[in-house]
Amino acid sequence: MAPSIILGLVVSFTAEVALSGASPTYCSILQHISAKSNVDGGFTGFHNQNYGTSLLLPLSNNGLNKSPHRLTLRGAGEKVDLSGDGGVLKEIIKEGEGDSMPQKSDDVNVHYTGTLEKDGSKFDSSLDRHSPFTFKLGLGKVIKGWDIGVATMRKGEKAVFTIRSDYAYGAEGSGDKIPGNSTLIFEVELLRWNEKDVTNDGGVFLKSLDKKGTGWRHPDKTDEVKVSYTGWCNGAEFSRSDGVETVKLGSPASPLPLGVEKAICKEMKKGSNARVACAPAYAFGPAGLPGKVPPDTPVEYEVELHDWNAVHDVAKDGGIVVTCLGQLDTYGPLCDDAAKVRLLLEGRVVQADGTLGPAFLGPDDRELTVGDGALPEGLERGLEKIKKGQHATVLLSPIYAYGESGSAELGVPPNATVRFELTVSEVTPTYQLPLADKLAAAQRRKDQGNALFKDGKVEAALAKYDKAFKLVQYEQGEGDEAEQVKELKGTCHVNRAACFDKQGRGEDCISECNKALELKPANAKALFRRGKSYAGLGKVEEAVKDLQHVLTLDPSSAAAQQQLALVRAKQRAQDQKDKAVFSKMFSAPKKPAAAAAP
């Protein structure tokens, strides 16, 4: 493979050095490749993409003979001239790992301390800020000496760079601390490169490896992931999965530290692998892992995410738990409310010991409309998290399944927890339905809401009215359908207002009535409910106006007459109270009593 020219990069030579007559101060390794220099400031290096491959270069003019030599940049206390003119000198004080070095455009992460050569005064340090510095290598984002020097480092390496002013801040200097024409001394530690700061605080870094994965999704923090992993502490392995393991993220039983779980959720896709480095706070903290990880010790993991099961707590109370088994790399439609679905379904009772009883339903291949009530409420709500082609389970507590009575017809006992297993084969999502079907589905949900409202289940009724409205929210229609859409939208607003009135949410009630009145200004129900809410908020004038409007539309409305009488009585009582207060404020002061005769 021909060597590629990489800006600001010096090749890492791997063999031993035997330099006859080499200068003890530094050796120049680029002097005889100057014909290929003058790229962005006069520095060009050669790099073999296999890393660590030896390269033979002729050297002269520095007390070295002209025969080729294998060179190394790995120190032994020797200063190495990286620029070929003495402008950037490097001395390794701590060896790094492996043979890989960062490349142009890589995001490198370092700690550093900078001092002036002339007096040793410190002008900057990332260590003082307790925050590593990250920059893109070789793009001129830092001084030229840094682009040259850091490109020669390996992970974990610590080196001292002596950088002449023309490779630093030149004749102008920088600020008050770096005078012009200053030679600078930097002690730099290369922490990592091309690793994402997962937590944005330096606590967790992820470096992608050879498997990039498929799809675009990442697991959620409560999902079940299928992973294989190895963990290291201080270079020694302390943990390894038994093949591919299923791990419930966020569970106390999870073998993975918090930092690894965060990296999986934020950065990893199905089939990808990565190296994850965790600071102690994201590893095992002050307690450590007895016998394996000392207290307050960083750890590293190599993780491969084979697949995961998405887990949804639909009702937010653990009563409807949907587990989608495996990830589909498709945009398949969801079984949303009113969608027409074909699925293979089986239901079983969960026994007291957690095992599953015999099937009380199915396996049954059936077609249905989601939300129409053909299945238990919890199952229909759970279906909305499942898409075409997905295999899933839905676990239901009794309240979302067959309740206190159970189902004698199906053989489900009272207060039974049940689990359904299903595979969705076909989905016609709501947005593909003709308007007539949407109108019919919206009407059914409105009727369901009315029944719930009459039973005093206001919150459940409100949810049904919401679903009804969403089915026609953006529809206009033509002819008779246009009138049906308009009428249904208005009814949903008025019914939502009734729910808010029951809940004492006066402002929300008024808002819904306003929307209904925009569609139909002579809507008596909307006017009545708005007037009642105005009265409850003490807006008597607005209340009287709305209630009088109702009576012009329906003079026989007993409810409006009664409410108007209440509002007026309340107003009279308030007027009398105000009159009494004002009379006291503006009455003439009493004359003082005459003094008694002696």
Secondary structure, DSSP 8 states (H G I E B T S, - for coil): ---EEEET------S----TT--SSEEESSGGGGGG--STTT-EEEE-TTSS---EEE--SSS--SSEEE-----TT-EEESSSSSSEEEEEEE--SSS----TT-EEEEEEEEEETTT--EEEEHHHHT--EEEETTTTSS-HHHHHHHTT--TT-EEEEEE-GGGTTTTT-BTTTB-TT--EEEEEEEEEES-EETTSSSSEEEEEEEEEEESS----TTSEEEEEEEEEETTEEEEE-SSSEEEETT-TT-SS-HHHHHHHHHH--EEEEEEEEE-GGGTTGGG-BTTTB-TT--EEEEEEEEEEEEEEETTSSSSEEEEE-S--SS---B--TT-EEEEEEEEEEE-TTS-EEEEEEEEEEEEEETTSSSS-HHHHHHHTT-BTT-EEEEEE-GGGTTTTT-BTTTTB-TT--EEEEEEEEEEE-GGGS-HHHHHHHHHHHHHHHHHHHHTT-HHHHHHHHHHHHHHHTT---STHHHHHHHHHHHHHHHHHHHHHHHTT-HHHHHHHHHHHHHH-TT-HHHHHHHHHHHHHTT-HHHHHHHHHHHHHH-TT-HHHHHHHHHHHHHHHHHHHHHHHHHHHHHS-----------
